[in-house]
Amino acid sequence: MAGPPKPDPKKADAGKKPAEDSQEQPDVEQVLFQGPLFGRESNLKTNAKLVQAALVPVKQMMSEALSRRAHTVLMEPREGRVSIRFVIDGIPFPAAAVPGQKGVAMVQMLKLLAGLDPNDRKTAQAGGIKAEYDKLPFQLMVESVPAGGGAERVRIKIENRKVLRQKPSEVGLPESLKLKIRDFTSSRSGVILICGPPDSGVTTLSIVALHSVDPYLYSVYNLADMRGKELINVTEFKPEPGHDMELTFDRILRREADVLFLNPLTSPQDAQTIFQYSDRLSFIMEIPANTPIEAMQKLISWVGVDEVVKGLKCILTQKLIRKLCDDCKQAFRPNPLLLKKLGLPPETSVLYRAPVPPPPEDVKAQTVEELCADCDGVPYHGRVAAFEMLEMTDTMKEVIAAGGDPEAIRRQMTADGQTTLQKDAIRLVADGKTSLEEIQRTFNPGGSGAKKKPMKARPKPPAQG
């Protein structure tokens, strides 16, 4: 199986690359599957033929993905084969293509390991596998979706349980936004929403927002299904059987709660109940929407403009951007006109970029791949987040009350000096965390895009950190 563009030099060697069809790999670091998550069971003995045919290839695939820092594995049926891709720092890279029958067996094996029904190919299923790799704990969240003709698409999201990213400092949330969340919840009223497109870290960001609340000054309760994730200084609250949302809120008010963390907001009925209580409780939760403006429009359609103006505090989102490799990024002195265009202080003396290819005529100069051999000249390692917060200022309330035109909302955010994704991305450039080229690629998906060359094999791939 191929190797990726960006290994982690800080991790110990994990052994040689496994051969795709080899049945014995004693010298290769292999993932250890430790059973299904969420209380499910997996009986391997009753599926002995499947285990014999597919367990080793699945272990090889997941070991390779973990060694290459992949955060997602995609398995998709193609003509007579199954295509496997590793998503690394948000970019999908081709990893392998296996024959159709073998690919189907691997899909069934993954479902069996996750405690799902391997024989049901007509129903979407979701589960998880507890795993260990290089002495690190992982959760492999498995989702299968029917693709017709008995084929299935599978997405495996990889979570390193040692890297929780629950605190504002752990995701790079600016102190100013953390303080705004604290200020919004200090009144013990109002709704704070978190949104974003799929695979943008919305759930993580919602937990970070919750942990921005000062738990020593305010009583914070959780009513959400955390699927095994633990919250810090938050009291778990289980609704009584048969109690609706109103009865549950009444019970929790009697406990003098200040802030509630809820499951994602997905229905008008729940939204209306929450806003009825938003003058007595602070709420933090996700809402399915790609952008804050889209979330705002959905919320208005659910509860009406008046309730939004009265009860909403802010909508928070983030965008993950590839981080420049610290070992090979190059400093350069920016042109004053560029600084002015970016809105950076004129005294900014240095910015950073990826290594610049040498002039074609200089045959002795090192290539980008040679300058940054550890990351194959990509050269990015990990991701950082740019943030956006749509705040319900007095002026923004006027815009929303007047109809909430998206362009008007965007203009008002700029006029209010609110944090936008583009503005915060420039902060990351100024801090030397990413490059202008990466910002342009991220915000211009129709452009040239990231380089997606096939991953090269490596003899000793490092483990994910």
C-alpha positions in Angstrom: 0.0 0.0 0.0 1.4 3.5 -0.8 2.7 5.9 1.8 1.6 9.5 2.2 3.1 12.9 1.6 3.6 13.8 5.3 5.0 11.5 7.9 5.6 12.7 11.5 9.4 12.9 12.2 8.7 13.1 15.9 7.4 9.6 16.2 9.3 6.4 16.5 9.7 4.1 13.5 6.8 1.7 13.1 8.4 -0.9 11.0 8.5 -1.7 7.3 5.7 -1.1 4.8 3.4 -4.1 4.7 3.1 -5.9 1.4 -0.6 -5.9 0.3 -1.0 -9.6 -0.1 1.4 -11.0 2.4 -0.2 -13.0 5.2 2.7 -12.8 7.6 4.2 -9.5 8.7 6.1 -10.2 11.9 8.3 -7.1 11.6 5.5 -4.6 10.9 3.8 -2.5 13.6 0.1 -3.6 13.4 -3.0 -2.1 14.8 -4.6 -4.0 17.6 -8.4 -4.2 17.4 -9.9 -4.3 20.9 -13.6 -4.7 20.2 -16.7 -2.7 19.2 -17.7 0.6 20.8 -21.1 1.6 22.2 -21.8 -1.7 24.0 -22.0 -3.7 20.7 -20.6 -7.2 20.4 -18.7 -8.9 17.6 -18.5 -12.6 17.3 -15.5 -13.5 15.1 -15.8 -17.2 15.7 -19.1 -17.5 13.8 -17.5 -15.6 10.9 -14.3 -17.6 10.7 -14.1 -17.7 6.9 -14.5 -13.9 6.7 -11.9 -13.4 9.4 -9.5 -15.7 7.5 -10.0 -13.8 4.2 -10.1 -10.2 5.3 -8.7 -9.6 8.8 -5.1 -9.3 7.7 -5.8 -6.9 4.8 -8.0 -4.7 7.1 -5.2 -4.6 9.7 -2.7 -3.7 7.1 -4.9 -0.9 5.7 -5.6 0.6 9.1 -2.0 0.3 10.3 -0.8 2.1 7.2 -3.5 4.8 7.6 -2.5 5.3 11.2 1.2 5.4 10.4 0.6 8.1 7.8 -1.4 10.4 10.0 -4.6 9.9 8.1 -7.7 11.2 9.9 -10.1 9.5 7.5 -10.1 6.4 5.3 -12.5 6.2 2.3 -13.4 3.0 0.6 -15.5 3.4 -2.6 -16.6 0.8 -5.1 -15.3 1.2 -8.7 -15.6 -1.0 -11.7 -14.5 -4.4 -10.5 -12.5 -3.0 -7.6 -12.6 -1.0 -4.4 -10.7 2.3 -4.3 -9.0 3.2 -1.0 -8.0 6.7 -0.1 -6.4 8.2 3.0 -7.4 11.8 3.9 -4.4 13.6 5.4 -4.7 17.1 6.6 -8.0 17.4 4.7 -6.5 16.2 1.3 -7.5 12.8 -0.1 -4.6 10.8 -1.4 -4.8 7.5 -3.4 -3.7 4.6 -1.2 -4.7 1.4 -3.0 -7.1 -0.3 -5.3 -8.1 -3.9 -4.3 -10.0 -6.4 -6.4 -13.8 -6.2 -5.9 -14.3 -9.5 -4.0 -11.4 -8.7 -1.6 -12.7 -5.2 -1.1 -16.2 -6.4 -0.3 -14.7 -8.8 2.3 -12.7 -6.0 3.8 -15.9 -3.9 4.1 -17.7 -6.8 5.8 -14.8 -7.3 8.1 -14.8 -3.7 9.2 -18.5 -3.9 9.9 -18.1 -7.1 11.9 -15.3 -5.5 14.0 -17.6 -2.5 14.7 -20.4 -4.7 15.9 -22.5 -4.1 12.8 -24.3 -6.6 10.5 -21.8 -7.5 7.8 -24.5 -9.2 5.7 -26.8 -6.2 5.5 -25.7 -4.2 2.5 -29.0 -2.3 1.9 -29.1 -0.3 5.2 -26.8 2.6 6.3 -25.0 1.5 9.4 -22.7 3.3 11.9 -20.5 2.0 14.7 -17.0 2.1 16.1 -13.9 0.1 16.9 -11.7 0.5 19.9 -8.1 0.1 18.7 -4.5 0.6 19.8 -1.5 1.5 17.6 2.0 2.3 18.7 0.8 2.2 22.3 -1.7 5.0 21.6 -5.5 4.5 21.9 -7.7 5.2 18.9 -11.4 5.1 18.1 -12.3 4.1 14.5 -15.7 5.4 13.7 -17.1 3.2 10.8 -20.0 4.4 8.6 -21.3 2.3 5.7 -23.8 3.5 3.0 -25.4 1.4 0.3 -24.0 2.2 -3.2 -26.3 -0.1 -5.2 -25.8 -3.6 -6.6 -24.7 -4.9 -3.2 -21.8 -2.5 -3.0 -21.1 -0.1 -0.1 -19.2 3.1 0.5 -17.3 3.2 3.8 -15.9 6.1 5.8 -13.6 5.4 8.7 -12.9 8.5 10.9 -9.9 8.1 13.1 -9.8 9.6 16.5 -6.6 9.7 18.6 -7.9 9.4 22.2 -4.7 11.0 23.5 -5.4 14.1 21.5 -8.7 15.3 22.9 -8.7 19.0 21.8 -11.3 20.1 24.3 -9.9 23.4 25.7 -9.8 26.7 23.7 -6.0 26.7 23.8 -5.8 23.2 22.3 -7.5 24.3 19.1 -6.1 27.8 18.9 -9.4 29.6 19.7 -8.4 33.3 20.1 -8.6 34.6 23.6 -11.0 37.4 22.4 -13.5 34.8 21.3 -13.2 32.8 24.4 -13.9 35.9 26.5 -16.9 36.7 24.3 -18.4 33.3 25.0 -17.8 33.9 28.7 -19.5 37.2 28.5 -22.5 35.8 26.6 -23.1 33.1 29.2 -22.5 35.4 32.2 -26.1 36.6 31.9 -27.4 33.0 32.3 -29.5 33.5 29.2 -29.3 33.2 25.4 -28.4 30.7 22.7 -24.9 30.0 21.3 -24.8 27.9 18.2 -21.9 26.1 16.4 -22.0 25.2 12.8 -19.9 24.1 9.8 -19.7 21.7 6.9 -19.1 18.0 7.4 -15.6 17.0 8.6 -14.8 20.6 9.8 -14.6 19.7 13.5 -18.0 21.1 14.5 -18.5 18.7 17.4 -15.0 19.5 18.7 -15.6 23.2 18.4 -18.9 22.9 20.3 -17.1 21.2 23.2 -14.4 23.9 23.1 -17.2 26.6 23.3 -18.6 24.8 26.3 -15.2 24.7 28.0 -14.9 28.4 27.4 -17.5 28.9 30.1 -16.0 29.5 33.6 -17.1 26.4 35.5 -16.1 28.0 38.9 -18.6 30.8 38.4 -21.4 29.1 36.6 -23.2 25.7 36.9 -22.8 23.8 33.7 -24.9 20.8 32.8 -24.7 18.3 29.9 -27.7 16.8 28.3 -26.0 15.7 25.1 -25.0 12.2 24.0 -21.2 12.4 24.0 -20.6 8.9 22.6 -17.9 8.1 25.1 -16.3 11.6 25.2 -15.8 13.1 28.6 -16.4 16.7 29.5 -14.4 18.7 32.0 -16.1 20.3 35.1 -19.5 19.6 33.6 -22.3 17.8 35.4 -24.1 15.0 33.6 -27.9 15.2 33.6 -30.2 12.4 32.5 -33.8 13.3 31.6 -36.4 11.2 33.3 -38.1 8.6 31.1 -41.3 10.1 29.6 -40.3 13.7 30.3 -40.3 16.1 27.3 -37.9 18.9 26.9 -40.0 21.4 28.9 -40.2 19.2 31.9 -36.5 18.5 31.7 -35.7 22.2 31.6 -38.0 22.8 34.6 -36.2 20.1 36.6 -32.8 21.5 35.7 -33.8 25.0 36.6 -34.7 23.8 40.1 -31.1 22.8 40.4 -30.1 26.4 39.6 -28.4 25.5 36.4 -26.8 28.3 34.4 -25.5 26.7 31.1 -26.8 23.7 29.2 -25.0 21.7 26.5 -27.5 20.0 24.2 -27.6 17.6 21.3 -27.5 19.2 17.8 -30.5 21.3 17.1 -32.4 19.6 14.2 -36.1 20.4 14.6 -38.3 23.5 14.7 -40.1 22.1 17.8 -37.0 21.8 19.8 -35.8 25.2 18.7 -39.0 26.8 19.8 -38.9 25.2 23.2 -35.2 26.2 23.7 -35.9 29.9 22.8 -38.9 29.9 25.2 -36.4 29.1 28.0 -33.5 31.3 26.6 -34.3 34.1 29.1 -33.6 31.8 32.0 -30.8 29.5 30.7 -27.8 29.7 28.5 -27.7 27.1 25.7 -24.7 25.8 23.7 -25.3 23.3 20.8 -24.6 22.5 17.2 -26.9 23.3 14.3 -26.6 21.6 10.9 -25.5 24.4 8.6 -22.4 25.1 6.6 -22.1 28.8 7.5 -23.3 31.1 10.3 -25.5 32.9 7.8 -27.1 29.7 6.7 -27.7 28.8 10.3 -29.2 32.1 10.9 -31.7 31.7 8.0 -32.6 28.2 9.2 -33.2 29.5 12.8 -35.4 32.3 11.5 -37.5 29.9 9.6 -37.9 27.8 12.7 -38.6 30.3 15.5 -39.2 33.7 13.7 -37.2 36.9 13.6 -38.4 38.3 16.9 -37.2 35.2 18.9 -33.8 35.2 17.1 -33.2 38.9 17.8 -34.2 38.4 21.5 -32.5 35.1 22.3 -29.6 34.4 20.0 -26.1 35.5 21.2 -23.8 34.3 18.5 -23.0 31.6 15.9 -19.5 30.2 15.8 -17.7 28.3 13.0 -14.2 27.3 12.0 -12.3 26.3 8.9 -9.4 23.9 9.0 -6.3 25.1 7.1 -3.1 23.1 6.5 -0.2 24.1 8.7 3.2 24.8 7.3 5.8 22.3 8.2 8.0 23.9 10.8 11.1 22.1 9.5 11.1 23.4 6.0 9.0 26.6 5.8 10.8 29.5 4.4 10.8 33.1 5.7 10.5 36.0 3.3 10.3 39.8 3.7 6.8 40.9 2.6 6.3 43.9 0.3 4.7 46.9 2.1 2.0 46.9 -0.6 1.2 43.3 0.3 1.0 44.1 4.0 -1.4 46.9 3.3 -3.6 44.7 1.1 -3.7 42.1 3.8 -4.4 44.6 6.5 -1.3 43.7 8.5 0.8 46.1 10.5 3.4 47.9 8.3 6.1 46.8 10.8 5.5 43.1 10.0 9.0 42.1 8.9 8.6 38.4 8.0 6.0 36.0 6.7 6.5 32.3 5.8 5.8 30.1 2.7 6.5 26.7 1.4 9.9 26.1 -0.1 10.3 27.8 -3.5 11.4 25.5 -6.4 14.9 26.4 -7.6 15.4 28.1 -11.1 15.3 25.4 -13.8 18.8 26.4 -15.0 20.4 25.7 -11.6 20.9 21.9 -12.0 22.8 21.6 -8.7 20.2 23.3 -6.5 18.1 21.1 -4.2 14.5 20.4 -5.4 11.6 21.0 -3.1 11.4 17.3 -2.4 15.0 17.3 -1.3 14.6 20.4 0.8 11.7 18.8 2.6 12.3 15.1 2.2 10.2 14.2 5.3 7.0 15.6 3.8 7.7 14.9 0.1 7.7 18.6 -0.7 4.1 19.2 0.1 5.2 20.7 2.7 2.4 20.9 5.3 2.0 19.0 8.6 -1.3 19.1 10.5 -4.0 21.7 10.4 -4.9 24.9 12.3 -8.3 26.6 12.5 -9.5 29.9 11.4 -12.6 31.1 13.2 -15.7 33.1 12.6 -18.2 34.5 15.1 -21.5 36.1 14.0 -22.4 38.2 17.0 -25.8 39.6 17.7 -24.8 43.2 18.3 -27.4 46.0 18.4 -26.6 46.9 14.8 -26.7 43.3 13.7 -30.1 42.9 15.4 -31.4 45.8 13.2 -30.1 44.0 10.1 -31.8 40.7 11.1 -35.0 42.5 12.0 -35.0 44.2 8.5 -34.9 40.8 6.8 -31.5 39.4 7.3 -30.1 39.6 3.8 -26.9 37.6 3.6 -24.9 40.4 2.0 -26.2 42.9 4.6 -25.2 40.5 7.4 -21.7 40.1 5.9 -21.3 43.9 5.6 -22.5 44.4 9.1 -20.0 41.9 10.4 -17.2 43.8 8.8 -18.6 47.2 10.0 -18.7 45.8 13.6 -15.2 44.5 13.4 -16.4 40.9 14.0 -14.1 38.0 13.5 -14.6 36.4 10.0 -12.9 33.4 8.5 -10.9 35.4 6.0 -9.8 37.9 8.6 -8.8 35.2 11.1 -6.9 33.3 8.3 -4.7 36.3 7.8 -3.9 36.2 11.5 -2.6 32.6 11.0 -0.4 33.9 8.1 0.9 36.7 10.3 1.7 34.1 13.0 3.7 32.0 10.6 1.4 29.1 10.9 0.3 28.9 7.3 1.0 30.5 3.9 -0.8 32.9 1.7 -0.9 30.2 -1.0 -2.7 27.8 1.4 -5.2 30.5 2.3 -5.9 31.1 -1.4 -6.3 27.3 -2.0 -8.6 26.9 1.0 -10.9 29.8 0.1 -10.8 29.2 -3.6 -11.8 25.5 -4.0 -12.3 26.1 -7.8 -8.7 27.0 -8.2 -5.7 24.8 -8.9 -6.2 22.8 -5.7 -3.7 20.9 -3.6 -1.2 18.6 -5.2 -2.5 15.1 -5.0 0.3 12.9 -6.2 0.3 9.2 -5.3 1.9 8.5 -2.0 5.4 7.0 -2.0 6.3 3.9 -0.1 8.5 4.3 2.9 10.5 1.6 4.7 9.8 2.9 8.3 6.6 4.9 8.5 6.2 6.9 11.8 3.1 6.6 13.9 0.4 9.2 14.2 0.8 11.6 17.1 
